[in-house]
Amino acid sequence: ELTLLFGMSKNWHASQKEVVVEMTDRMVLNPYVAKRLALMLNNSVREYESRFGELKLEAETPGQATKA
């Protein structure tokens, strides 16, 4: 099973050292559904990039979020 947790960040300033997230929802997926979701997301991103160009991601370093 794969569990997706959703929430809202309570951080208003980038200078805050501690990240506080209020968890609001949870989805539990079996592996079959998780793979179908991954394929659907991949197809959606591929279609977007074919229309508007490649979305480039910077390499992620430990402790930092990926910038889009």
TABELVEN-V638440 format. One record per backbone hydrogen bond with DSSP energy under -0.5 kcal/mol. NH is the residue of the N-H (numbers start at 1). CO is the residue of the C=O. E is the energy in kcal/mol with one decimal. If there is no record, write none. Layout:
nh=<NH;NH>
co=<CO;CO>
e=<E;E>
//
This chain:
nh=<2;4;4;5;6;8;10;12;16;20;21;22;23;24;25;27;29;29;34;35;36;37;38;39;40;41;42;43;44;45;46;47;48;49;50;51;51;52;53;56;58;64>
co=<29;2;27;3;25;22;20;10;13;18;19;8;21;6;6;4;2;27;30;31;32;33;34;35;36;37;38;39;40;41;42;43;44;45;46;47;48;48;49;54;67;61>
e=<-3.0;-0.5;-3.1;-0.5;-2.8;-1.9;-3.7;-0.5;-1.6;-0.5;-0.5;-2.6;-0.8;-2.8;-1.8;-2.6;-3.5;-0.5;-2.6;-2.2;-2.0;-2.6;-2.4;-2.4;-2.3;-2.6;-2.5;-2.5;-2.1;-2.4;-2.6;-2.3;-2.2;-2.8;-1.8;-1.3;-0.5;-2.8;-2.0;-0.7;-1.0;-2.1>
//
